[in-house]
Structure formats: C-alpha cells, structure tokens
Amino acid sequence: MSDARVVHILGSGAVGMALAACLVSEGKRAVAVRTRNTEAPRETIEVSLHYGADRIEVPVETVGLSKVRILEGIVAVTAKSYANKAIALALKNKVIKSPLVVMQNGVGVEKPFLDAALPEIYRCVLYLTSQGTSGNEFGFHSIKSSPIGIINGDEVGLDEAVMGLTTNRLPFHPERNIQRQIWKKAIINAVFNSICPLLEADNGVFVHDPVVADLANEVVTECLALTDRLALGLGQDELMEQILQISKSSAGQLISTLQDIKAGRETEIEFLNLEMARTAAAQQPKIDLPKTELLGRMIQAKSKQQATTQTRGT
C-alpha cells in the first residue's frame, strides 16, 4: 500500500479530526467523512490541532457519507460506537476497496461490520485524548502508540493499515493478540468513563484522590474475574499502573463520556461497563460484576436525565 492512498475517516469529531490533521500534516491524503450530517457537501476546512506546546494548522477535506460511493485506501471508523449499526448499513451500499479499521474503545464494537460481511476488518485500541476547544480547534495528546490487530484479515493487510495510518504525532503498531489489548483498554475505560462523569471530575482524579483510586482498584479487581475466565492474562498491577499513568498525563482533561453528558449526547457506556456485565453474566457458570454494572447504569441514568433537562430547556 502506498502512503499516497487516501484514508477515509468515518467520523468527524475530535478523534477523527485529530487523525486527519496528523495525516495531512505529513503529506498523506485524508478525508473526514461526516456520519451524522450524511448529506454534507464536499468542502475543505482549516483545522487547528494543539499538541502540547506545538500547534499545526492544516486544510482537511470533509464530505457527508451519502456523498461517497467508493471507499478505497483505508477506512478508519472514529465515530461514536453507538453509530456503528447505521454506518455498517450505509457501507453495504458502497463499493469497498479497502481494509476497515475500527478505531473505538469498548467490547464488541466491530460486530455490526462483521454482520455486514465486510471482507477485511481490523481493530485499533486508541491511546490518545482529543477534545474540541472551539470551532475546528482541538486539543490533542497521544499517550503512547496505539495497537491495531486482526479481526477478519491477514498479516499483510494489518501491516499495510499500520503503515498508512501512522504519523510521528500519532503512531500505531501491529498487535498479534488484539483481544488482550481490547479488554485491557475496556477495563481502563470502564473506570474512567463511569467514575469521572459521576464525580464530574477530570481525568487526573485518580492521581490526586486516593479514595477514588481505591474505587478504581475495586472495579479492576471485579473485571479481572471475567478476563481470567477468558484466559487473557491481565494483571491488577498492570491495569492500575496504566490507569494512574493516563490519569497523570491527561490531568485537567475531561473524559469523553462527561463531555457527551454535558452536551446532552448519547454515551458509549453500553459498550463498556454494561457490555462487560452482559458478557460476564453469559459465562457458565455466570460471573457477577455488580460495581461495574451499577456504575454503568448510573451513567445511563445521568445521561438520560441531562438530555431530558436540556430538551425541556429548549
């Protein structure tokens, strides 16, 4: 695969725009495909990306999903995971000439694309934070290289996808045991995306408050009962070290779920705490994740309450 081939990024939110800006800044062609406003005309916008003390401003081509008939090069899905069913349905009417890389956190987010019988599917576990500041400006931080692994494809396609997506600011690497990485990040997200929004705290709360760190430790312990059953080889120290590292490096930033709740948007908690609880309950014998599930249900309730409040206020 040539680096000159286009990367279609399905989802023009904070993650999608950050990915597009990184690619364009290094001479690669990227198109941010709008999955919410699917009828949006093709246009080029100026995107400003703040990366620590650095800042880049690049032109990014955007277009609505319904305006794209042929997808080739690489397709990267960065939209919210609850949109995957609609995206997969739309893709069934397209000419797909590219591998699809699902760049979302959570358990089972690739299922709609498997159900759509797309021929080549890879899964990325993201280690980055990106947050819109104003207009087309985004604050971005790459925590470490993000792994990409095979769901339905081969080693050659995996290596080509990694090569086509990697930039200096946002690196990726091939991962042969992607399920272990998926579940590791899912547990981390189950901690951040439930506890931070319920406390209305930024990501740094686990470093700054030992009581909250203890709660995170309890959730990790509970989830490991499931991953041990799945023989994924995850450990308590490994997960807590990662949680504290992310908390320290992204202190002051709001987790995406809290941003979604404040904006009255749907959250992705269904694919984190609640999907993990469902998976645990389906085991034989079943495993209970009471704290993990309760935190997820509280996020659901908080999200619905906020959305209702905003609707009444308009």
C-alpha positions, 0 to 999 in steps of 0.5 A: 500500500502506498502512503499516497492512498487516501484514508477515509475517516468515518467520523468527524469529531475530535478523534477523527479530526485529530487523525486527519490533521496528523495525516495531512500534516505529513503529506498523506491524503485524508478525508473526514467523512461526516456520519451524522450530517450524511448529506454534507457537501464536499468542502475543505476546512482549516483545522487547528490541532494543539499538541502540547506546546506545538500547534499545526494548522492544516486544510482537511477535506470533509464530505457527508457519507451519502456523498461517497460511493467508493471507499478505497485506501483505508477506512478508519471508523472514529465515530461514536460506537453507538453509530456503528449499526447505521454506518455498517448499513450505509457501507453495504451500499458502497463499493469497498476497496479497502481494509476497515479499521475500527478505531473505538474503545469498548467490547464488541464494537466491530460486530455490526461490520462483521454482520455486514460481511465486510471482507477485511476488518481490523481493530485499533485500541486508541491511546490518545485524548482529543477534545474540541476547544472551539470551532475546528480547534482541538486539543490533542495528546497521544499517550503512547502508540496505539495497537491495531490487530486482526479481526477478519484479515491477514498479516499483510493487510494489518501491516499495510493499515499500520503503515498508512495510518501512522504519523510521528504525532500519532503512531500505531503498531501491529498487535498479534493478540488484539483481544488482550489489548481490547479488554485491557483498554475496556477495563481502563475505560470502564473506570474512567468513563463511569467514575469521572462523569459521576464525580464530574471530575477530570481525568487526573482524579485518580492521581490526586484522590486516593479514595477514588483510586481505591474505587478504581482498584475495586472495579479492576479487581471485579473485571479481572474475574471475567478476563481470567475466565477468558484466559487473557492474562491481565494483571491488577498491577498492570491495569492500575499502573496504566490507569494512574499513568493516563490519569497523570498525563491527561490531568485537567482533561475531561473524559469523553463520556462527561463531555457527551453528558454535558452536551446532552449526547448519547454515551458509549457506556453500553459498550463498556461497563454494561457490555462487560456485565452482559458478557460476564453474566453469559459465562457458565457458570455466570460471573457477577460484576455488580460495581461495574454494572451499577456504575454503568447504569448510573451513567445511563441514568445521568445521561438520560436525565441531562438530555431530558433537562436540556430538551425541556430547556429548549 
